[in-house]
Amino acid sequence: MSTRDVIEKLEKAFPADQVLFKGVEAYEERNNSYLSQLESDITPRVIFLPKSTKEVSEFLKIIKPCVGDGARFAIRGAGQQPLPGCANIQDEITLDLALLSGIQVSKGGVSIAAGERWGAVYNELSKDGLGVTGARSGNNGIGGLALSGGLSFFGSREGFVCDNVVNYEVVLASGDIVNANAKENPDLFKALRGGGNNFGVVTKFDMRTFTQGPFWGGAVFYFADQFPTQVEALVNEVTRPNASEETHIMISLFFAEELAKGMGLNQALGLNQAYYTQEVEKPPVLEPFVAMQPQIEQLNSMRMITLKGAAEEQAAMARTGVRCAYMNTTVKPDVATLKAASELFSAALEKVKDLEGIVYSLTMQPYPASLLKKTDELGGNVLGLESATGSLISFLFLMYWKNRSDDQVILKTTQELLDQIDTDAAARGTAVPYKYLNYAFTGQDPIGSYGAENKEFLQRVSEKYDPEGLFQKAVPGGFKLFT
Ligand SMILES: Cc1cc2nc3c(=O)[nH]c(=O)nc-3n(C[C@H](O)[C@H](O)[C@H](O)COP(=O)(O)OP(=O)(O)OC[C@H]3O[C@@H](n4cnc5c(N)ncnc54)[C@H](O)[C@@H]3O)c2cc1C
């Protein structure tokens, strides 16, 4: 029994609009709706769209007996992680969760079906003056974040996105539907907080909510010669004792062909995205990140903003239908390390600056000590960061480009850049093994970066809940546990 048999069974059991074949308009529309063209270049034989948790269970029961004969599948949330093959699969079956819908707000929490996007969640919560830790972009899916860590506007105060999940509804390899929370299946609960798509198909995420009014924030653009001063300000802010738990700051160095052509800014620019998550206008703590001069005044968007508005602004910054990739690493908050990284980035930029459609950026975002401390308070995860003795800085390398013929040069350039930065940080004693799964690319090892103990724990949990290794063998995309 092979993939073909699985597809025949799906066709018999479900209507045609849930089993989409290549060439059908709805198939093309779904397959072209990934964030990155690298994912859309992959063409599954069939896209299956379950409408309920029960249908996910039926799917797993159909495919399970065929795995030995080679049947494979991918699990897709919103398709916003640009890692090729993490949520799509060539010539096999993509289990697309888009039709699992529903957002229920209850006292202190919100229950979110796996096919929703954060923007819709924020819309619902804003009616009651509530917030939740979710993606900064409203267009992002739930699963990619809530199974991998997850950074939000409120991270400094509320912790990682995954640490704010209080219950996962999961369909296991057996087809059984279980809850994973602090009381029921607590080992699975912990494993899902960072373990990605390795344990089951999560159909619902129950998350804690908090009161959240409008807050101050936005973006500021400036010239790259001021970036070293911004690095100093960032390190100063995240390393000072009693750093504010209301700030969320990302500083980036980037080049965008569009700005180079449109505004004649043919150079790398600085971009700060800075937020203070209380209703306080122009909070002094953000001044070093927003008041630099000169800046590109017409692009300054600092203002009082709602969660919904902030997430819409972030979504608008993303491109669609173009080639996109992320890579990442982590370091200690050391000025010399950050400055060296930005110099290495500037050198790498010269190699890719002329590629058509290029956006090339290095974003430095803190993992403040207060965020890391929350992990224990909220029940633990597998990221291996709780023992960090202070804040950390994540480096995200984000790239967009137009042509497939440029894939190799841009990916190789950035892989080399990453190696140089890791080597430099290691020499300075400021390297940190952790790699964020959600921002990782082929060749990186986020699961290994959680540390041997956490990896072994994840392997044990997998053997317990998925003894035949369905999610290891039959779901090859993403980052696996036994490699
Ligand atoms: C503009 C922009 C802003 C962003 N902002 C943030 C941010 O603020 N914070 C942050 O942390 N990241 C951010 N990201 C990264 C982005 O949120 C992620 O890449 C995220 O993974 C997207 O989730 P998704 O559900 O769409 O993932 P998909 O691409 O659908 O899937 C990603 C992985 O998760 C697995 N998966 C997804 N859903 C499930 C499920 N229900 N059950 C089992 N496995 C599942 C898939 O198999 C796949 O391996 C941003 C990205 C962009 C483009």
The ligand as a MOL file (V3000), in Angstrom:
LIG
                    3D

  0  0  0     0  0            999 V3000
M  V30 BEGIN CTAB
M  V30 COUNTS 53 58 0 0 0
M  V30 BEGIN ATOM
M  V30 1 C 6.8030 39.0640 8.5360 0
M  V30 2 C 7.1640 37.9570 9.4680 0
M  V30 3 C 7.1590 38.1910 10.8290 0
M  V30 4 C 7.4800 37.1720 11.7200 0
M  V30 5 N 7.4190 37.4340 13.0390 0
M  V30 6 C 7.7290 36.4730 13.9140 0
M  V30 7 C 7.6410 36.7300 15.3030 0
M  V30 8 O 7.2170 37.7890 15.7300 0
M  V30 9 N 8.0350 35.7820 16.1580 0
M  V30 10 C 8.4920 34.5860 15.7280 0
M  V30 11 O 8.8460 33.7720 16.5820 0
M  V30 12 N 8.5380 34.2770 14.4100 0
M  V30 13 C 8.1770 35.2010 13.5110 0
M  V30 14 N 8.2060 34.9170 12.1780 0
M  V30 15 C 8.4510 33.5700 11.7720 0
M  V30 16 C 7.1140 32.8230 11.5200 0
M  V30 17 O 6.1700 33.1680 12.4780 0
M  V30 18 C 7.3040 31.3900 11.5140 0
M  V30 19 O 8.1260 31.0050 10.5090 0
M  V30 20 C 6.1880 30.4030 11.8380 0
M  V30 21 O 6.7270 29.1330 11.7710 0
M  V30 22 C 5.0380 30.4040 10.9710 0
M  V30 23 O 4.1080 29.4620 11.4540 0
M  V30 24 P 3.2530 28.5860 10.4550 0
M  V30 25 O 2.2670 27.8450 11.2800 0
M  V30 26 O 2.8110 29.4280 9.3400 0
M  V30 27 O 4.3440 27.5700 9.9650 0
M  V30 28 P 4.3690 26.5270 8.7620 0
M  V30 29 O 5.3120 27.0750 7.7620 0
M  V30 30 O 3.0390 26.1100 8.3030 0
M  V30 31 O 5.0360 25.3030 9.5310 0
M  V30 32 C 6.2590 25.4330 10.1750 0
M  V30 33 C 6.6310 24.0970 10.8340 0
M  V30 34 O 5.7330 23.8090 11.8950 0
M  V30 35 C 5.0410 22.5770 11.6710 0
M  V30 36 N 3.6570 22.7740 12.0770 0
M  V30 37 C 2.8870 23.8630 11.8400 0
M  V30 38 N 1.6830 23.7070 12.4010 0
M  V30 39 C 1.6860 22.4880 12.9950 0
M  V30 40 C 0.7160 21.7590 13.7360 0
M  V30 41 N -0.4810 22.2780 13.9930 0
M  V30 42 N 1.0380 20.5220 14.1940 0
M  V30 43 C 2.2760 20.0060 13.9570 0
M  V30 44 N 3.2270 20.6570 13.2620 0
M  V30 45 C 2.9380 21.8840 12.7870 0
M  V30 46 C 5.1880 22.2930 10.1910 0
M  V30 47 O 5.1660 20.9150 9.9140 0
M  V30 48 C 6.5380 22.9260 9.8760 0
M  V30 49 O 7.5930 22.0410 10.1160 0
M  V30 50 C 7.8680 35.9010 11.2480 0
M  V30 51 C 7.8580 35.6680 9.8780 0
M  V30 52 C 7.5110 36.6810 8.9880 0
M  V30 53 C 7.5020 36.3860 7.5290 0
M  V30 END ATOM
M  V30 BEGIN BOND
M  V30 1 1 1 2
M  V30 2 1 2 3
M  V30 3 2 2 52
M  V30 4 2 3 4
M  V30 5 1 4 5
M  V30 6 1 4 50
M  V30 7 2 5 6
M  V30 8 1 6 7
M  V30 9 1 6 13
M  V30 10 2 7 8
M  V30 11 1 7 9
M  V30 12 1 9 10
M  V30 13 2 10 11
M  V30 14 1 10 12
M  V30 15 2 12 13
M  V30 16 1 13 14
M  V30 17 1 14 15
M  V30 18 1 14 50
M  V30 19 1 15 16
M  V30 20 1 16 17
M  V30 21 1 16 18
M  V30 22 1 18 19
M  V30 23 1 18 20
M  V30 24 1 20 21
M  V30 25 1 20 22
M  V30 26 1 22 23
M  V30 27 1 23 24
M  V30 28 2 24 25
M  V30 29 1 24 26
M  V30 30 1 24 27
M  V30 31 1 27 28
M  V30 32 2 28 29
M  V30 33 1 28 30
M  V30 34 1 28 31
M  V30 35 1 31 32
M  V30 36 1 32 33
M  V30 37 1 33 34
M  V30 38 1 33 48
M  V30 39 1 34 35
M  V30 40 1 35 36
M  V30 41 1 35 46
M  V30 42 1 36 37
M  V30 43 1 36 45
M  V30 44 2 37 38
M  V30 45 1 38 39
M  V30 46 1 39 40
M  V30 47 2 39 45
M  V30 48 1 40 41
M  V30 49 2 40 42
M  V30 50 1 42 43
M  V30 51 2 43 44
M  V30 52 1 44 45
M  V30 53 1 46 47
M  V30 54 1 46 48
M  V30 55 1 48 49
M  V30 56 2 50 51
M  V30 57 1 51 52
M  V30 58 1 52 53
M  V30 END BOND
M  V30 END CTAB
M  END
